[in-house]
Each structure stands twice: as C-alpha cells, then as structure tokens.
Amino acid sequence: MNLTTGLLTRITQTPGQCGGRPCIRGMRIRVTDILEMLAENVSVTEILEDFPDLELADIQACLLFAARRTDFTRLTA
C-alpha cells in the first residue's frame, strides 16, 4: 500500500452517519469541516488541539480527498 492509498483509507462514508458525508476514520468529524477550517486560516496545530482524536495524517487525507474530487479529465476537440 502506497502513502496515497493509505491516506485515503482514513476517509470513510457510512450511511446514516453525518448524512453519509465523508468523515475521518469513522468519527463524526466531516472532511468538509476540516477543509472549511483550513480555508478560514485555522492552523493545522489549532485543529489538532481542538480535535485531540485527529492526527496530522487525517488532515493530509482530507486535502488529498478534496484534490482527487476536483481532478477532472480535460477533453479536447
């Protein structure tokens, strides 16, 4: 298992939990919550302090998950 695959296994989607939205390691911490905090300039250190169950790799997984979701194939004519 490479690093990328390992990071993405931290993102889980469980029907009935957080409306089926992507969460971190089965916890009720949504990927969108972490991404919005980062967008609001909350530091990684602050996020980790506020959510002691999170690990740095969880935040990296959120970023990778978002990057993969926005990588669209470009079609040319």
Backbone hydrogen bonds, N-H to C=O, Kabsch-Sander energy under -0.5 kcal/mol:
donor,donor_aa,acceptor,acceptor_aa,energy
6,G,2,N,-2.5
7,L,3,L,-2.3
8,L,4,T,-2.2
9,T,5,T,-1.3
10,R,7,L,-1.7
11,I,8,L,-1.3
12,T,10,R,-0.6
12,T,23,C,-2.4
17,Q,14,T,-2.3
18,C,16,G,-0.6
20,G,14,T,-0.6
20,G,17,Q,-1.5
21,R,18,C,-1.6
23,C,12,T,-3.3
24,I,29,I,-1.9
25,R,10,R,-4.1
25,R,23,C,-0.6
27,M,24,I,-2.8
30,R,28,R,-0.6
31,V,22,P,-2.4
34,I,30,R,-1.5
35,L,31,V,-2.5
36,E,32,T,-2.6
37,M,33,D,-1.9
38,L,34,I,-2.4
39,A,35,L,-2.3
40,E,36,E,-1.7
41,N,38,L,-1.5
42,V,37,M,-2.5
47,I,43,S,-2.3
48,L,44,V,-2.6
49,E,45,T,-1.9
50,D,46,E,-2.5
51,F,47,I,-2.0
54,L,51,F,-2.2
58,D,55,E,-1.3
59,I,55,E,-1.2
60,Q,56,L,-2.2
61,A,57,A,-2.2
62,C,58,D,-1.8
63,L,59,I,-2.0
64,L,60,Q,-2.4
65,F,61,A,-2.8
66,A,62,C,-2.3
67,A,63,L,-2.3
68,R,64,L,-2.5
69,R,65,F,-1.7
70,T,66,A,-1.0
70,T,67,A,-0.6
71,D,68,R,-0.8
72,F,70,T,-1.2
75,L,73,T,-0.6
